[in-house]
């Protein structure tokens, strides 16, 4: 398959969709309407989209990603009315979250209708639904006229894609169109809330945080056990990213949990790895990087992802940093951990999964 690459020049430059951009989005939307696959930008990460109503299209998405078929796909809609044909029941709490947080980086799991096949939901009777805030994503979905199943646009297990170049790297020749709308703003996938029970449950932390949800719902939603550790082999994931290896670069990742002497601890761990002849790389904050560079005679490769005080910067740069390590000749990646409050919870969730829950 030859992949078409469509770059939205004006949108990338101005943040507004010009007539020329709209023509390209319409071209990609036509591909979706006809059963093709399109990689497209959202505010979180790039998505790999196809018509969520068609079993054959969902199978193509799984095949393009190399993704296990019991790992559910998130269905993207352009407006709140798009939820009605997908959900057999919308609870009062679900409606509150829709009203407060859509459009935005939040996915809601609801009981599905027959419109969405089990091939899209990983065999489950529930469906995960999201309405992105990204202008290009919304316009693409609207013009396609279909609900769009769209997991992250990466090969399964690799770090998610936050630029069109990442999509080309993973999916060139596997999808019909890559729609380049520039880098994603947030950089980690949407928060996922299970709304099928009496109370909301967090299946994946994200930019719509536990604290935000508590203000909307009037109670603090519990976290599913998969947020804190991997599911066992026999358990079915309720949402993407709950069971299988995710976000992992080629080199193994060791995550150093935050503590009072965290920078010193990272230094000792890196020094010990290098003393064994290993080529080490560090993914860390600007502050940690400054400490390491001033305390190493022969510093390891260091990739900074932003200030510790700017969680949005950390989230925005995380997946790019993980991907960039694949170009380095290294044996191990040592990653700095951060406190798990607000967006820090989502950052640490992704780091723990990248490390295969290998923390120290």
C-alpha positions, 0 to 999 in steps of 0.5 A, a space after each residue: 500500500 502507498 500511503 498519501 501524506 497530506 500536510 496542513 500547512 496553514 493550520 500548522 502555521 496559524 492554528 486555523 483551518 484554511 480552505 486549502 487545508 479543508 480540502 485536504 481534510 475532506 480528502 482524508 474524510 472521504 477515505 474514512 467514509 469509504 473504509 480506509 485508514 487515516 492517521 490524524 492529529 488530536 490534542 493528545 496523540 495522533 490517532 489511527 482512524 477507521 469507520 468504527 461501524 465496520 468489522 473489516 475496518 477494525 480488523 485492518 486497524 488491529 493489523 496495521 498496528 500489530 495490536 491484539 484484537 482484545 484490546 478495545 478501540 476508542 470511538 471518536 465523535 465530532 459532537 455530543 449528539 454522536 454519543 446517542 447512537 453508540 450508547 445504550 444508556 447514558 447515566 446522570 454521572 456520564 452526562 455530567 462528565 460529557 457536559 463538563 469535559 467535552 470536547 476534550 482529552 477524556 474518554 467515557 466507557 458506556 454500554 454499547 448499542 448494536 451499531 458498534 461491532 465487537 470487533 471494535 470493542 475487543 469483544 466487550 459489550 461496552 464502547 469507549 467514546 471520546 470527543 476531541 477538542 482538536 479542530 482538525 480531528 473534529 472537522 475530519 470526523 464531521 466530514 467523514 460522517 462516521 464514528 471513527 475508531 482510533 487508537 494511537 497511531 503507532 505500532 503496538 507496544 511502541 511509544 505513542 505518536 505525537 507528530 506526523 513524522 512518528 506516524 510515518 516511521 511506524 505506519 508508512 505503507 500500512 495506512 491510506 493517509 497520514 494527515 499532518 496537523 503539526 505536533 500534539 499539544 498534550 502528548 499523553 493519551 486521554 483519560 478514560 472513565 468507566 461510566 457503566 457502574 454506579 460510580 465512575 472508575 478511572 481506567 487510565 489517568 490523563 489530562 482530565 484528572 482525578 481532581 477535576 472529575 471529583 469537582 464534576 461528580 461530587 465524589 473522588 472516583 476510584 482507580 481501576 487496579 490496572 492503573 497501578 499494575 498490569 492485568 493478569 493473562 486471563 483478564 480482559 482489558 476494559 479500555 486501551 493500555 490496560 493489559 499489554 506492553 505499552 510505550 516501550 522503546 528498544 532499550 529497557 527502562 528503569 524508573 526511579 520513583 521520586 523521593 527527597 534525594 531523587 537526583 542523587 539516587 539517579 546519579 548513583 544508579 547511572 554510575 553503577 550501570 556505567 561501571 558495569 560497562 553499560 551505555 546509559 541514557 537518562 530521561 529527566 527534568 531540566 533540574 535533574 539534567 543540570 544536577 547530573 551534568 555538574 556531578 559527572 566527569 563523563 556524563 551519560 546521554 541526557 534527554 530533558 523533557 521540561 521543568 519539574 514545575 511544568 507538568 504539561 511540558 513533561 507530558 508533551 515531550 515524554 513520548 518523543 523522548 522515549 522514541 528518540 532513545 531508539 536512535 542512540 546506541 544504549 543498553 539502558 534508560 534511567 527515567 526520573 519519576 515525578 509526584 503523582 498528583 494532577 497530570 503527574 499521575 498520567 505521566 507516571 502511569 505512562 513511565 511505569 508502563 514503558 518500564 514494564 513496571 520496573 521501578 526502584 
